Amino acid sequence: MSTGENGVIIRVHRTQGEVVLAACDEGLLGRKLKTGSREYLVSPGFYGSTRVNDDELVALIRASTIVNLLGPRTVGIARRAGLLQNGATSLLDGVEHAEIVQF
């Protein structure tokens, strides 16, 4: 498990036959990100509180049907593992974000 503010935090949600992984850079928890007129809270209720290392995150992404990634560290791990193509991310208030849906 990773420790410190540079870790990755995850939560796995299971709903209607889907395995949804929410993962973010630990330092983003509790922040409010604004995009246009909308504001998003990086909530521990959604992203959880379990710290994982790089290998654990990659395994969880591969095992999930829907993935929500937030933050440069978290997104970078997925990219280096070949799970995200270039240009497959967006920015939320300057923070890199990606979603993966696996069929």
N, CA, C and O atoms as a Tinker XYZ file with bonds, in Angstrom:
   412  protein
     1  N      0.827000   -1.188000    0.000000    73     2
     2  CA     0.000000    0.000000    0.000000    64     1     3
     3  C      0.870000    1.249000    0.000000    63     2     4     5
     4  O      1.928000    1.281000    0.628000    81     3
     5  N      0.422000    2.261000   -0.698000    73     3     6
     6  CA     1.112000    3.532000   -0.719000    64     5     7
     7  C      0.733000    4.320000    0.526000    63     6     8     9
     8  O     -0.314000    4.086000    1.130000    81     7
     9  N      1.594000    5.252000    0.899000    73     7    10
    10  CA     1.279000    6.118000    2.024000    64     9    11
    11  C      1.548000    7.546000    1.634000    63    10    12    13
    12  O      2.241000    7.818000    0.654000    81    11
    13  N      0.986000    8.471000    2.418000    73    11    14
    14  CA     1.272000    9.884000    2.200000    64    13    15
    15  C      0.336000   10.536000    1.210000    63    14    16    17
    16  O     -0.528000    9.889000    0.618000    81    15
    17  N      0.528000   11.837000    1.043000    73    15    18
    18  CA    -0.335000   12.652000    0.199000    64    17    19
    19  C     -0.197000   12.338000   -1.284000    63    18    20    21
    20  O     -1.015000   12.795000   -2.082000    81    19
    21  N      0.807000   11.576000   -1.671000    73    19    22
    22  CA     1.020000   11.266000   -3.077000    64    21    23
    23  C      0.453000    9.916000   -3.472000    63    22    24    25
    24  O      0.690000    9.440000   -4.582000    81    23
    25  N     -0.295000    9.296000   -2.570000    73    23    26
    26  CA    -0.858000    7.994000   -2.859000    64    25    27
    27  C     -2.087000    8.071000   -3.735000    63    26    28    29
    28  O     -2.555000    9.152000   -4.094000    81    27
    29  N     -2.595000    6.912000   -4.068000    73    27    30
    30  CA    -3.834000    6.793000   -4.834000    64    29    31
    31  C     -4.881000    6.181000   -3.912000    63    30    32    33
    32  O     -4.625000    5.190000   -3.229000    81    31
    33  N     -6.056000    6.786000   -3.906000    73    31    34
    34  CA    -7.177000    6.347000   -3.079000    64    33    35
    35  C     -8.231000    5.723000   -3.992000    63    34    36    37
    36  O     -8.502000    6.237000   -5.078000    81    35
    37  N     -8.822000    4.617000   -3.550000    73    35    38
    38  CA    -9.834000    3.960000   -4.376000    64    37    39
    39  C    -11.046000    3.543000   -3.559000    63    38    40    41
    40  O    -11.007000    3.424000   -2.335000    81    39
    41  N    -12.108000    3.331000   -4.293000    73    39    42
    42  CA   -13.297000    2.665000   -3.760000    64    41    43
    43  C    -13.911000    1.879000   -4.913000    63    42    44    45
    44  O    -14.004000    2.375000   -6.036000    81    43
    45  N    -14.328000    0.655000   -4.624000    73    43    46
    46  CA   -14.996000   -0.180000   -5.620000    64    45    47
    47  C    -16.478000   -0.205000   -5.282000    63    46    48    49
    48  O    -16.876000   -0.555000   -4.171000    81    47
    49  N    -17.283000    0.174000   -6.264000    73    47    50
    50  CA   -18.746000    0.147000   -6.128000    64    49    51
    51  C    -19.265000   -0.996000   -6.994000    63    50    52    53
    52  O    -18.815000   -1.177000   -8.125000    81    51
    53  N    -20.196000   -1.753000   -6.473000    73    51    54
    54  CA   -20.831000   -2.818000   -7.261000    64    53    55
    55  C    -22.306000   -2.479000   -7.375000    63    54    56    57
    56  O    -23.000000   -2.332000   -6.369000    81    55
    57  N    -22.783000   -2.357000   -8.617000    73    55    58
    58  CA   -24.163000   -1.987000   -8.837000    64    57    59
    59  C    -24.656000   -2.548000  -10.152000    63    58    60    61
    60  O    -23.977000   -2.423000  -11.171000    81    59
    61  N    -25.805000   -3.153000  -10.149000    73    59    62
    62  CA   -26.464000   -3.676000  -11.349000    64    61    63
    63  C    -25.520000   -4.489000  -12.231000    63    62    64    65
    64  O    -25.509000   -4.335000  -13.453000    81    63
    65  N    -24.738000   -5.346000  -11.607000    73    63    66
    66  CA   -23.827000   -6.203000  -12.353000    64    65    67
    67  C    -22.551000   -5.534000  -12.816000    63    66    68    69
    68  O    -21.720000   -6.177000  -13.457000    81    67
    69  N    -22.375000   -4.268000  -12.509000    73    67    70
    70  CA   -21.168000   -3.532000  -12.899000    64    69    71
    71  C    -20.213000   -3.434000  -11.715000    63    70    72    73
    72  O    -20.635000   -3.381000  -10.559000    81    71
    73  N    -18.934000   -3.410000  -12.022000    73    71    74
    74  CA   -17.904000   -3.141000  -11.021000    64    73    75
    75  C    -17.319000   -1.777000  -11.382000    63    74    76    77
    76  O    -16.615000   -1.632000  -12.381000    81    75
    77  N    -17.622000   -0.785000  -10.553000    73    75    78
    78  CA   -17.217000    0.596000  -10.810000    64    77    79
    79  C    -16.061000    0.947000   -9.877000    63    78    80    81
    80  O    -16.195000    0.898000   -8.654000    81    79
    81  N    -14.933000    1.298000  -10.471000    73    79    82
    82  CA   -13.763000    1.711000   -9.706000    64    81    83
    83  C    -13.655000    3.227000   -9.754000    63    82    84    85
    84  O    -13.618000    3.822000  -10.831000    81    83
    85  N    -13.607000    3.843000   -8.591000    73    83    86
    86  CA   -13.338000    5.268000   -8.472000    64    85    87
    87  C    -11.957000    5.406000   -7.846000    63    86    88    89
    88  O    -11.710000    4.864000   -6.769000    81    87
    89  N    -11.054000    6.127000   -8.508000    73    87    90
    90  CA    -9.685000    6.276000   -8.019000    64    89    91
    91  C     -9.216000    7.705000   -8.222000    63    90    92    93
    92  O     -9.468000    8.310000   -9.265000    81    91
    93  N     -8.528000    8.245000   -7.213000    73    91    94
    94  CA    -8.021000    9.611000   -7.347000    64    93    95
    95  C     -6.730000    9.785000   -6.568000    63    94    96    97
    96  O     -6.405000    8.992000   -5.684000    81    95
    97  N     -5.999000   10.837000   -6.911000    73    95    98
    98  CA    -4.821000   11.219000   -6.159000    64    97    99
    99  C     -5.271000   11.598000   -4.749000    63    98   100   101
   100  O     -6.230000   12.351000   -4.580000    81    99
   101  N     -4.591000   11.084000   -3.762000    73    99   102
   102  CA    -4.993000   11.294000   -2.376000    64   101   103
   103  C     -5.134000   12.771000   -2.010000    63   102   104   105
   104  O     -6.052000   13.141000   -1.279000    81   103
   105  N     -4.250000   13.600000   -2.503000    73   103   106
   106  CA    -4.270000   15.016000   -2.176000    64   105   107
   107  C     -5.484000   15.770000   -2.711000    63   106   108   109
   108  O     -5.723000   16.912000   -2.318000    81   107
   109  N     -6.256000   15.143000   -3.603000    73   107   110
   110  CA    -7.451000   15.793000   -4.161000    64   109   111
   111  C     -8.694000   15.603000   -3.287000    63   110   112   113
   112  O     -9.672000   16.336000   -3.436000    81   111
   113  N     -8.661000   14.626000   -2.377000    73   111   114
   114  CA    -9.842000   14.358000   -1.554000    64   113   115
   115  C    -10.273000   15.609000   -0.801000    63   114   116   117
   116  O     -9.461000   16.290000   -0.175000    81   115
   117  N    -11.559000   15.893000   -0.876000    73   115   118
   118  CA   -12.117000   17.045000   -0.194000    64   117   119
   119  C    -12.068000   18.337000   -0.994000    63   118   120   121
   120  O    -12.696000   19.322000   -0.605000    81   119
   121  N    -11.335000   18.355000   -2.107000    73   119   122
   122  CA   -11.264000   19.564000   -2.944000    64   121   123
   123  C    -12.526000   19.747000   -3.746000    63   122   124   125
   124  O    -13.208000   18.777000   -4.076000    81   123
   125  N    -12.837000   20.978000   -4.059000    73   123   126
   126  CA   -13.939000   21.298000   -4.964000    64   125   127
   127  C    -13.331000   21.719000   -6.290000    63   126   128   129
   128  O    -12.480000   22.608000   -6.341000    81   127
   129  N    -13.774000   21.072000   -7.364000    73   127   130
   130  CA   -13.296000   21.386000   -8.706000    64   129   131
   131  C    -14.429000   22.053000   -9.464000    63   130   132   133
   132  O    -15.550000   21.545000   -9.491000    81   131
   133  N    -14.140000   23.178000  -10.071000    73   131   134
   134  CA   -15.168000   23.929000  -10.782000    64   133   135
   135  C    -14.935000   23.833000  -12.275000    63   134   136   137
   136  O    -13.818000   24.024000  -12.756000    81   135
   137  N    -16.004000   23.535000  -13.007000    73   135   138
   138  CA   -15.980000   23.492000  -14.459000    64   137   139
   139  C    -17.198000   24.265000  -14.941000    63   138   140   141
   140  O    -18.336000   23.834000  -14.751000    81   139
   141  N    -16.951000   25.405000  -15.565000    73   139   142
   142  CA   -18.076000   26.253000  -15.976000    64   141   143
   143  C    -18.855000   26.678000  -14.751000    63   142   144   145
   144  O    -18.278000   27.182000  -13.788000    81   143
   145  N    -20.167000   26.479000  -14.780000    73   143   146
   146  CA   -21.003000   26.854000  -13.652000    64   145   147
   147  C    -21.197000   25.710000  -12.660000    63   146   148   149
   148  O    -21.899000   25.865000  -11.661000    81   147
   149  N    -20.576000   24.562000  -12.935000    73   147   150
   150  CA   -20.715000   23.392000  -12.060000    64   149   151
   151  C    -19.520000   23.251000  -11.131000    63   150   152   153
   152  O    -18.386000   23.580000  -11.478000    81   151
   153  N    -19.816000   22.753000   -9.942000    73   151   154
   154  CA   -18.772000   22.495000   -8.966000    64   153   155
   155  C    -18.875000   21.038000   -8.531000    63   154   156   157
   156  O    -19.963000   20.553000   -8.221000    81   155
   157  N    -17.752000   20.348000   -8.509000    73   155   158
   158  CA   -17.703000   18.940000   -8.135000    64   157   159
   159  C    -16.852000   18.780000   -6.879000    63   158   160   161
   160  O    -15.742000   19.307000   -6.806000    81   159
   161  N    -17.369000   18.061000   -5.903000    73   159   162
   162  CA   -16.611000   17.750000   -4.702000    64   161   163
   163  C    -15.928000   16.401000   -4.897000    63   162   164   165
   164  O    -16.576000   15.419000   -5.260000    81   163
   165  N    -14.631000   16.355000   -4.660000    73   163   166
   166  CA   -13.902000   15.095000   -4.719000    64   165   167
   167  C    -14.151000   14.420000   -3.365000    63   166   168   169
   168  O    -13.402000   14.602000   -2.405000    81   167
   169  N    -15.207000   13.653000   -3.328000    73   167   170
   170  CA   -15.766000   13.134000   -2.092000    64   169   171
   171  C    -15.207000   11.773000   -1.695000    63   170   172   173
   172  O    -15.121000   10.871000   -2.528000    81   171
   173  N    -14.821000   11.615000   -0.414000    73   171   174
   174  CA   -14.440000   10.289000    0.074000    64   173   175
   175  C    -15.608000    9.300000   -0.018000    63   174   176   177
   176  O    -15.386000    8.090000   -0.063000    81   175
   177  N    -16.835000    9.796000   -0.045000    73   175   178
   178  CA   -17.986000    8.910000   -0.203000    64   177   179
   179  C    -17.969000    8.194000   -1.540000    63   178   180   181
   180  O    -18.442000    7.062000   -1.644000    81   179
   181  N    -17.429000    8.844000   -2.566000    73   179   182
   182  CA   -17.337000    8.229000   -3.892000    64   181   183
   183  C    -15.963000    7.594000   -4.110000    63   182   184   185
   184  O    -15.870000    6.446000   -4.544000    81   183
   185  N    -14.902000    8.338000   -3.810000    73   183   186
   186  CA   -13.544000    7.862000   -4.094000    64   185   187
   187  C    -12.968000    6.967000   -3.006000    63   186   188   189
   188  O    -11.985000    6.265000   -3.242000    81   187
   189  N    -13.567000    6.982000   -1.819000    73   187   190
   190  CA   -13.159000    6.070000   -0.769000    64   189   191
   191  C    -12.002000    6.559000    0.066000    63   190   192   193
   192  O    -11.695000    7.751000    0.107000    81   191
   193  N    -11.356000    5.601000    0.739000    73   191   194
   194  CA   -10.246000    5.929000    1.633000    64   193   195
   195  C     -9.160000    4.862000    1.631000    63   194   196   197
   196  O     -8.234000    4.924000    2.440000    81   195
   197  N     -9.258000    3.888000    0.737000    73   195   198
   198  CA    -8.277000    2.804000    0.681000    64   197   199
   199  C     -7.110000    3.206000   -0.213000    63   198   200   201
   200  O     -7.303000    3.529000   -1.385000    81   199
   201  N     -5.902000    3.185000    0.340000    73   199   202
   202  CA    -4.698000    3.496000   -0.445000    64   201   203
   203  C     -4.234000    2.233000   -1.168000    63   202   204   205
   204  O     -4.241000    1.141000   -0.600000    81   203
   205  N     -3.835000    2.399000   -2.420000    73   203   206
   206  CA    -3.296000    1.286000   -3.193000    64   205   207
   207  C     -1.998000    1.709000   -3.866000    63   206   208   209
   208  O     -1.741000    2.894000   -4.077000    81   207
   209  N     -1.187000    0.705000   -4.199000    73   207   210
   210  CA     0.037000    1.005000   -4.943000    64   209   211
   211  C     -0.257000    0.907000   -6.446000    63   210   212   213
   212  O     -1.373000    0.580000   -6.849000    81   211
   213  N      0.733000    1.188000   -7.247000    73   211   214
   214  CA     0.560000    1.216000   -8.705000    64   213   215
   215  C      0.053000   -0.117000   -9.258000    63   214   216   217
   216  O     -0.883000   -0.147000  -10.056000    81   215
   217  N      0.672000   -1.211000   -8.832000    73   215   218
   218  CA     0.277000   -2.530000   -9.346000    64   217   219
   219  C     -1.154000   -2.884000   -8.946000    63   218   220   221
   220  O     -1.901000   -3.457000   -9.739000    81   219
   221  N     -1.531000   -2.545000   -7.723000    73   219   222
   222  CA    -2.902000   -2.813000   -7.272000    64   221   223
   223  C     -3.907000   -2.006000   -8.090000    63   222   224   225
   224  O     -4.965000   -2.518000   -8.458000    81   223
   225  N     -3.578000   -0.743000   -8.376000    73   223   226
   226  CA    -4.477000    0.085000   -9.178000    64   225   227
   227  C     -4.664000   -0.507000  -10.572000    63   226   228   229
   228  O     -5.789000   -0.593000  -11.063000    81   227
   229  N     -3.578000   -0.911000  -11.206000    73   227   230
   230  CA    -3.669000   -1.487000  -12.551000    64   229   231
   231  C     -4.531000   -2.751000  -12.537000    63   230   232   233
   232  O     -5.363000   -2.937000  -13.425000    81   231
   233  N     -4.345000   -3.608000  -11.553000    73   231   234
   234  CA    -5.147000   -4.838000  -11.456000    64   233   235
   235  C     -6.631000   -4.504000  -11.252000    63   234   236   237
   236  O     -7.498000   -5.152000  -11.839000    81   235
   237  N     -6.918000   -3.507000  -10.431000    73   235   238
   238  CA    -8.302000   -3.109000  -10.194000    64   237   239
   239  C     -8.943000   -2.516000  -11.453000    63   238   240   241
   240  O    -10.111000   -2.777000  -11.741000    81   239
   241  N     -8.179000   -1.722000  -12.194000    73   239   242
   242  CA    -8.704000   -1.160000  -13.451000    64   241   243
   243  C     -9.067000   -2.300000  -14.399000    63   242   244   245
   244  O    -10.139000   -2.288000  -15.004000    81   243
   245  N     -8.189000   -3.270000  -14.529000    73   243   246
   246  CA    -8.430000   -4.398000  -15.440000    64   245   247
   247  C     -9.632000   -5.232000  -15.018000    63   246   248   249
   248  O    -10.300000   -5.826000  -15.865000    81   247
   249  N     -9.916000   -5.285000  -13.716000    73   247   250
   250  CA   -11.008000   -6.105000  -13.195000    64   249   251
   251  C    -12.350000   -5.364000  -13.149000    63   250   252   253
   252  O    -13.375000   -5.967000  -12.830000    81   251
   253  N    -12.351000   -4.078000  -13.461000    73   251   254
   254  CA   -13.568000   -3.266000  -13.363000    64   253   255
   255  C    -14.220000   -3.078000  -14.721000    63   254   256   257
   256  O    -13.554000   -3.137000  -15.754000    81   255
   257  N    -15.534000   -2.850000  -14.712000    73   255   258
   258  CA   -16.239000   -2.604000  -15.966000    64   257   259
   259  C    -16.344000   -1.115000  -16.270000    63   258   260   261
   260  O    -16.409000   -0.722000  -17.435000    81   259
   261  N    -16.360000   -0.288000  -15.231000    73   259   262
   262  CA   -16.399000    1.165000  -15.385000    64   261   263
   263  C    -15.354000    1.744000  -14.444000    63   262   264   265
   264  O    -15.276000    1.354000  -13.280000    81   263
   265  N    -14.550000    2.676000  -14.949000    73   263   266
   266  CA   -13.459000    3.237000  -14.154000    64   265   267
   267  C    -13.510000    4.757000  -14.244000    63   266   268   269
   268  O    -13.674000    5.319000  -15.327000    81   267
   269  N    -13.370000    5.416000  -13.097000    73   267   270
   270  CA   -13.298000    6.870000  -13.015000    64   269   271
   271  C    -11.962000    7.201000  -12.367000    63   270   272   273
   272  O    -11.717000    6.833000  -11.218000    81   271
   273  N    -11.096000    7.899000  -13.106000    73   271   274
   274  CA    -9.756000    8.240000  -12.632000    64   273   275
   275  C     -9.606000    9.747000  -12.551000    63   274   276   277
   276  O     -9.998000   10.461000  -13.474000    81   275
   277  N     -9.040000   10.239000  -11.451000    73   275   278
   278  CA    -8.882000   11.674000  -11.275000    64   277   279
   279  C     -7.522000   11.983000  -10.675000    63   278   280   281
   280  O     -7.146000   11.438000   -9.638000    81   279
   281  N     -6.794000   12.859000  -11.339000    73   279   282
   282  CA    -5.502000   13.308000  -10.835000    64   281   283
   283  C     -4.351000   12.830000  -11.693000    63   282   284   285
   284  O     -4.424000   11.761000  -12.298000    81   283
   285  N     -3.288000   13.618000  -11.748000    73   283   286
   286  CA    -2.167000   13.278000  -12.630000    64   285   287
   287  C     -1.460000   11.975000  -12.260000    63   286   288   289
   288  O     -1.037000   11.238000  -13.151000    81   287
   289  N     -1.323000   11.677000  -10.984000    73   287   290
   290  CA    -0.671000   10.422000  -10.590000    64   289   291
   291  C     -1.517000    9.228000  -10.999000    63   290   292   293
   292  O     -1.020000    8.283000  -11.613000    81   291
   293  N     -2.804000    9.278000  -10.653000    73   291   294
   294  CA    -3.717000    8.172000  -10.925000    64   293   295
   295  C     -3.848000    7.930000  -12.428000    63   294   296   297
   296  O     -3.731000    6.795000  -12.888000    81   295
   297  N     -4.088000    8.985000  -13.183000    73   295   298
   298  CA    -4.217000    8.874000  -14.637000    64   297   299
   299  C     -2.896000    8.412000  -15.254000    63   298   300   301
   300  O     -2.895000    7.610000  -16.188000    81   299
   301  N     -1.778000    8.912000  -14.738000    73   299   302
   302  CA    -0.467000    8.534000  -15.257000    64   301   303
   303  C     -0.170000    7.046000  -15.095000    63   302   304   305
   304  O      0.442000    6.435000  -15.971000    81   303
   305  N     -0.599000    6.467000  -13.984000    73   303   306
   306  CA    -0.392000    5.033000  -13.767000    64   305   307
   307  C     -1.130000    4.240000  -14.836000    63   306   308   309
   308  O     -0.578000    3.304000  -15.414000    81   307
   309  N     -2.374000    4.612000  -15.098000    73   307   310
   310  CA    -3.168000    3.923000  -16.129000    64   309   311
   311  C     -2.544000    4.108000  -17.510000    63   310   312   313
   312  O     -2.503000    3.171000  -18.307000    81   311
   313  N     -2.069000    5.296000  -17.787000    73   311   314
   314  CA    -1.454000    5.573000  -19.093000    64   313   315
   315  C     -0.186000    4.740000  -19.271000    63   314   316   317
   316  O      0.005000    4.126000  -20.320000    81   315
   317  N      0.677000    4.712000  -18.265000    73   315   318
   318  CA     1.933000    3.943000  -18.366000    64   317   319
   319  C      1.670000    2.445000  -18.508000    63   318   320   321
   320  O      2.481000    1.727000  -19.093000    81   319
   321  N      0.546000    1.971000  -17.978000    73   319   322
   322  CA     0.186000    0.553000  -18.093000    64   321   323
   323  C     -0.459000    0.242000  -19.442000    63   322   324   325
   324  O     -0.809000   -0.907000  -19.712000    81   323
   325  N     -0.618000    1.262000  -20.291000    73   323   326
   326  CA    -1.212000    1.058000  -21.609000    64   325   327
   327  C     -2.730000    0.956000  -21.586000    63   326   328   329
   328  O     -3.328000    0.432000  -22.526000    81   327
   329  N     -3.358000    1.448000  -20.526000    73   327   330
   330  CA    -4.807000    1.346000  -20.393000    64   329   331
   331  C     -5.551000    2.597000  -20.857000    63   330   332   333
   332  O     -6.781000    2.614000  -20.898000    81   331
   333  N     -4.804000    3.638000  -21.205000    73   331   334
   334  CA    -5.391000    4.876000  -21.733000    64   333   335
   335  C     -4.625000    5.302000  -22.971000    63   334   336   337
   336  O     -3.395000    5.280000  -22.988000    81   335
   337  N     -5.345000    5.685000  -23.987000    73   335   338
   338  CA    -4.707000    6.213000  -25.185000    64   337   339
   339  C     -4.417000    7.695000  -24.992000    63   338   340   341
   340  O     -5.065000    8.356000  -24.180000    81   339
   341  N     -3.451000    8.215000  -25.731000    73   339   342
   342  CA    -3.197000    9.655000  -25.708000    64   341   343
   343  C     -4.456000   10.389000  -26.126000    63   342   344   345
   344  O     -5.149000    9.965000  -27.050000    81   343
   345  N     -4.748000   11.468000  -25.462000    73   343   346
   346  CA    -5.920000   12.259000  -25.790000    64   345   347
   347  C     -7.207000   11.740000  -25.185000    63   346   348   349
   348  O     -8.277000   12.286000  -25.453000    81   347
   349  N     -7.126000   10.690000  -24.368000    73   347   350
   350  CA    -8.330000   10.083000  -23.797000    64   349   351
   351  C     -8.703000   10.683000  -22.446000    63   350   352   353
   352  O     -9.507000   10.111000  -21.709000    81   351
   353  N     -8.120000   11.830000  -22.122000    73   351   354
   354  CA    -8.418000   12.472000  -20.845000    64   353   355
   355  C     -9.019000   13.845000  -21.065000    63   354   356   357
   356  O     -8.941000   14.417000  -22.152000    81   355
   357  N     -9.617000   14.354000  -20.009000    73   355   358
   358  CA   -10.133000   15.718000  -20.019000    64   357   359
   359  C     -9.617000   16.412000  -18.769000    63   358   360   361
   360  O     -8.945000   15.796000  -17.941000    81   359
   361  N     -9.930000   17.683000  -18.636000    73   359   362
   362  CA    -9.524000   18.434000  -17.458000    64   361   363
   363  C    -10.755000   18.900000  -16.693000    63   362   364   365
   364  O    -11.701000   19.427000  -17.278000    81   363
   365  N    -10.730000   18.701000  -15.390000    73   363   366
   366  CA   -11.739000   19.268000  -14.494000    64   365   367
   367  C    -11.009000   20.278000  -13.623000    63   366   368   369
   368  O    -10.243000   19.902000  -12.736000    81   367
   369  N    -11.246000   21.549000  -13.873000    73   367   370
   370  CA   -10.586000   22.618000  -13.118000    64   369   371
   371  C     -9.069000   22.446000  -13.144000    63   370   372   373
   372  O     -8.389000   22.679000  -12.144000    81   371
   373  N     -8.547000   22.032000  -14.305000    73   371   374
   374  CA    -7.113000   21.862000  -14.480000    64   373   375
   375  C     -6.561000   20.531000  -14.003000    63   374   376   377
   376  O     -5.355000   20.299000  -14.085000    81   375
   377  N     -7.427000   19.646000  -13.503000    73   375   378
   378  CA    -7.005000   18.343000  -12.990000    64   377   379
   379  C     -7.367000   17.277000  -14.026000    63   378   380   381
   380  O     -8.507000   17.209000  -14.486000    81   379
   381  N     -6.391000   16.453000  -14.384000    73   379   382
   382  CA    -6.616000   15.422000  -15.397000    64   381   383
   383  C     -7.619000   14.373000  -14.906000    63   382   384   385
   384  O     -7.575000   13.925000  -13.760000    81   383
   385  N     -8.535000   13.998000  -15.826000    73   383   386
   386  CA    -9.628000   13.078000  -15.502000    64   385   387
   387  C     -9.810000   12.132000  -16.681000    63   386   388   389
   388  O     -9.660000   12.522000  -17.839000    81   387
   389  N    -10.136000   10.875000  -16.364000    73   387   390
   390  CA   -10.415000    9.890000  -17.436000    64   389   391
   391  C    -11.490000    8.928000  -16.964000    63   390   392   393
   392  O    -11.621000    8.644000  -15.774000    81   391
   393  N    -12.247000    8.438000  -17.916000    73   391   394
   394  CA   -13.226000    7.399000  -17.650000    64   393   395
   395  C    -12.981000    6.268000  -18.644000    63   394   396   397
   396  O    -12.689000    6.504000  -19.816000    81   395
   397  N    -13.104000    5.046000  -18.155000    73   395   398
   398  CA   -12.920000    3.858000  -18.991000    64   397   399
   399  C    -14.156000    2.997000  -18.835000    63   398   400   401
   400  O    -14.599000    2.728000  -17.718000    81   399
   401  N    -14.714000    2.563000  -19.960000    73   399   402
   402  CA   -15.832000    1.613000  -19.944000    64   401   403
   403  C    -15.346000    0.394000  -20.711000    63   402   404   405
   404  O    -14.959000    0.491000  -21.876000    81   403
   405  N    -15.370000   -0.745000  -20.050000    73   403   406
   406  CA   -14.875000   -1.973000  -20.652000    64   405   407
   407  C    -16.042000   -2.910000  -20.955000    63   406   408   409
   408  O    -16.906000   -3.147000  -20.111000    81   407
   409  N    -16.048000   -3.433000  -22.174000    73   407   410
   410  CA   -17.114000   -4.332000  -22.604000    64   409   411
   411  C    -16.663000   -5.755000  -22.523000    63   410   412
   412  O    -17.427000   -6.664000  -22.846000    81   411
